[in-house]
Amino acid sequence: MKTLENLTRLYINKCQDYVKYRMVSDICKTKDFGMMARYFKNFAKQELTHAKIISDLINKIRGENDSIVVEISLKNINTDDVKTIITNEIERENANGRNKYKMYAKIAEDEGEKEVAKYLELLSSAEQNHSLMLETLLLRLNNNDGVCDCGVCGLRLSKKDKTCPLCSSKKEF
């Protein structure tokens, strides 16, 4: 069953995405992009949620003795340049949301897996939303106008500020 293979690939990809986004969050922290680090940590959490749901779907449709073998490629982060990482992720999330998951949904539908098809359509929307959020982060990064938002209270302030004048947080910008 092709749907089972596709779900298994997605499960592995989502686990990889979880780890990757946690790594990107750490990279953002080292560059004092605190708010961006939190976005990537949240993306990681969302990818883990996707992986858990996909695991449940796999367990619902596979037989007790079904072994699943799929070929998968490893996704490396080969840079610590946040702009490059975000640009690559926008492309990947877009491709997944607009093409791959819709194709997988069609296959699931054709194989009679209506619940899986519905989930994959919803996942497609979530991935497109990730792409939009990443585009917003990239715009913020490209328009580096010397201002940032406090990650605790949301006040817009100068990057020169070491402490937020409203809530007194440090390095949470």
C-alpha positions in Angstrom: 0.0 0.0 0.0 1.5 3.3 -1.2 -0.3 5.3 1.5 1.5 3.4 4.2 4.9 4.0 2.6 4.1 7.7 2.2 3.0 8.1 5.8 6.2 6.4 6.9 8.3 8.8 4.9 6.3 11.7 6.3 6.8 10.4 9.8 10.6 10.2 9.3 10.6 13.7 7.7 8.6 15.2 10.5 11.0 13.7 13.1 13.9 15.2 11.1 12.1 18.5 10.9 11.6 18.6 14.6 15.3 18.1 15.3 16.2 20.6 12.5 14.0 23.3 13.8 15.3 22.8 17.4 18.8 23.2 15.9 17.8 26.4 14.1 16.3 27.7 17.3 19.7 27.2 19.0 21.5 28.9 16.1 19.1 31.9 16.4 19.9 32.0 20.2 23.6 32.2 19.5 23.0 35.2 17.2 20.8 37.0 19.8 17.6 36.4 17.7 15.6 35.5 20.7 12.2 36.0 19.2 13.2 34.1 16.1 14.5 31.3 18.3 11.1 31.0 19.9 9.4 30.8 16.5 11.6 27.9 15.5 11.1 26.2 18.8 7.4 26.5 18.1 7.8 25.1 14.6 9.7 22.2 16.1 6.8 21.5 18.5 4.3 21.6 15.6 6.4 19.2 13.6 6.5 16.8 16.5 2.7 17.0 16.8 2.5 16.2 13.1 4.8 13.2 13.6 2.6 11.9 16.5 -0.6 12.1 14.4 1.1 10.4 11.5 2.3 7.6 13.8 -1.2 7.1 14.9 -2.5 7.0 11.3 0.3 4.4 10.4 -0.7 2.2 13.4 -4.4 2.4 12.3 -3.9 1.2 8.8 -1.0 -1.2 8.9 -1.4 -4.8 9.6 0.1 -6.5 12.7 2.9 -8.1 10.7 3.5 -5.4 8.1 7.0 -4.2 7.9 7.6 -0.9 6.2 10.8 -0.2 4.3 11.2 3.2 2.7 14.2 5.1 1.2 14.8 8.4 2.9 17.4 11.1 2.5 19.0 12.9 5.4 18.4 16.7 5.6 21.4 18.5 6.8 21.8 22.1 7.9 25.1 23.0 6.4 25.2 26.6 7.4 24.6 28.8 10.4 23.4 31.7 8.2 19.8 32.3 9.4 18.7 34.0 6.2 19.9 31.0 4.1 18.2 28.5 6.4 14.9 30.4 6.3 15.0 30.8 2.5 15.6 27.1 2.1 12.8 26.2 4.5 10.3 28.5 2.8 11.1 26.7 -0.5 10.7 23.3 1.2 7.6 24.1 3.2 6.0 25.5 0.0 6.9 22.4 -2.1 5.5 20.1 0.6 2.3 22.2 1.1 1.5 22.8 -2.5 2.6 19.6 -4.1 3.8 16.6 -2.1 1.1 16.4 0.6 -1.6 17.0 -2.0 -0.2 14.2 -4.1 -0.1 11.9 -1.1 -3.7 12.8 -0.2 -4.8 11.9 -3.7 -3.1 8.5 -3.4 -4.7 7.9 0.0 -8.1 8.8 -1.4 -7.6 6.4 -4.3 -6.6 3.7 -1.9 -9.8 4.3 0.2 -8.0 5.9 3.1 -10.4 8.8 3.5 -9.2 9.8 7.0 -5.6 9.9 5.9 -6.5 11.9 2.8 -8.3 14.5 4.9 -5.4 14.7 7.3 -2.9 15.2 4.5 -5.0 18.0 3.0 -5.0 19.7 6.4 -1.3 19.1 6.8 -0.8 20.8 3.4 -2.5 23.9 4.7 -0.4 23.8 7.9 2.8 23.6 5.8 1.7 26.5 3.6 1.1 28.5 6.8 4.6 27.6 8.0 5.9 29.0 4.7 4.0 32.3 5.2 5.3 32.6 8.8 8.9 32.0 7.5 8.4 34.6 4.8 7.5 37.1 7.6 10.6 36.2 9.6 12.7 36.6 6.5 11.2 40.0 5.8 12.0 41.0 9.4 15.5 39.8 9.0 16.0 41.6 5.7 14.5 44.8 7.0 17.0 44.9 9.8 16.3 48.5 10.7 17.8 48.5 14.2 14.5 47.7 15.9 13.2 44.5 17.4 10.3 43.3 19.6 10.7 42.2 23.2 9.8 38.5 23.4 8.3 38.9 26.8 6.0 42.0 26.5 6.0 42.8 22.8 7.3 46.3 23.1 9.1 47.5 19.9 12.6 48.8 20.9 16.1 49.5 19.6 18.5 46.6 19.3 20.9 48.7 21.2 18.8 48.3 24.3 20.2 45.7 26.6 17.1 45.6 28.8 13.4 46.2 27.9 12.3 49.4 29.5 8.7 48.0 30.0 9.2 44.6 31.5 13.0 44.6 32.3 13.7 41.4 30.4 17.2 40.9 29.0 18.1 39.4 25.7 14.6 38.3 24.9 14.3 40.4 21.8 
